[in-house]
Amino acid sequence: MILVRYIHAPDLEERVRKIISILKLTYIDGERIKCVRSHGSRSVNTFARIHGISKAFLTGLKMKPHYVIEFISERFDNLPEDEKDKIIIHELLHIPKTFSGSLLSHKRGRIDREVKILFKILKQDNYR
């Protein structure tokens, strides 16, 4: 049995915060987005995923909403930089405008189009 290991990824947190700032995603509190790299995931076609926290958990712990973006190291780390940015944007688009700890699903349909638009804005900024 292979156990998945998680390692804090401050470099990716910095990158995420920079993208949030450039794209003016003002409803997202970048300080409450944490990033980890996972090692040993069996997931085949997943490069990253975002995790929210339930309202019951937040209420019980008297905690503000936070999100964790998990980057599957074996798949994400070797991607070209532009692809990494698109994946980060994609994960950020799962965060609702209420920043409540919940997540928006893929079913809302426009996420791929939104990623393309926001990535174009990011590229125009020449942030790297």
N, C-alpha and C positions, 0 to 999 in steps of 0.2 A: 504494500500500500504506500503510495506516494502522498506525503503531506504537502499542502501548499504553504509556502513561507511568504510572509509579508514584511517588507522593509520600507521604512519611511523614506519618502522621495522629495526632499526639500528643493532639489533642482527643478522638479516638475511643478511644485507648488509655485515657485517663482515664475516659471513660464506661464502657468495658468493665470496667475494674477496679472501678468503683463498683457495677455490676450484679453482678459476681462476689461482692463483699462483702455486699451486701444480700441476695442469694439464698443466701448461705452455701455457695457452691460451693467448698468448702475443698480439694478435690482439684486445683483449677486454680491454678497459680502465675501471678497476674496480671502479674508482672514479666517473665514469659517469653511473654507474648502481645503481639505487635507488630501494629500496624495501618497499612495503606496505603490511599490512595484511588487507584483506577486511572482513567485517562482514555483513551477511545478503544477500549474493549472492544466487540466485535461481538455479545456475548452479548445475547440478546433478553429473556428472562424472569428473569434473575439479577440480584439486588440486591447480593449479597455472597457470598463463598466463603471457606472456611478452608483453609489449606495446612499440612500437617504436614511432618516431615522423616523420612526413612527411617532405620531402625536402623543400616544400613551407613554412612550418611553421618554420623550422630551418633557412631558408634564410631570411624570413621576420623578425625574431627576432635576426638575426645575432648571432645565437647560435650554439655551437658544438652539435653533436649528443649525445643523452642520451637514456637510456632505463629504464623502470620501470617494475620490476617483482612484480606482484600481487599474493600474497599467500592467498588462500581462507581459512581463519582461521578455520572454522568449519570442513574442510576436511583435511587440511595440518597439523595442530598443533598436532594432536593425532597420527600421523603416526610414525612408527619406524624410528630411525635416518638414517639408510641405505636408506630407501625409500625416505626420505626428500632429501638426497644427489642426488639420481637418478633423482628426479624431478628438482632439481636445475640444474644439468647437462643438462637435456632435454631442459629446458628453455634457457640456455646459447647457446645451439646448434642452436637456431633460429636466433642468431646474425650472420650476414654475415662477412666474413673476412675483408670487407671494413669498418666495424663499421660505417655505413652510416646513421643509424637511421631507415633503413628499416628492414624487417624481412624475414627469410627464412621459407617456408611453410613445412608442413609435407609431401607434395607430392614428395619431393626429395628422399624419400624411405629408406634411410639408417640410419635415426635418432635413431631408437631403437638399432641397432647394434652398433652405435657409443657410445650411452649411456652405453651399457654393457662394451665396451672396456675401456672407460674413468673411469667408476666406479671401474673397476678392478685395474687400475693404482692408483686411489685414495685410495683404500683399502690397497694396497701394501705400501703406504706411512705412514699408521697408523696415520693419521692427527688428530684424536680426542684423 
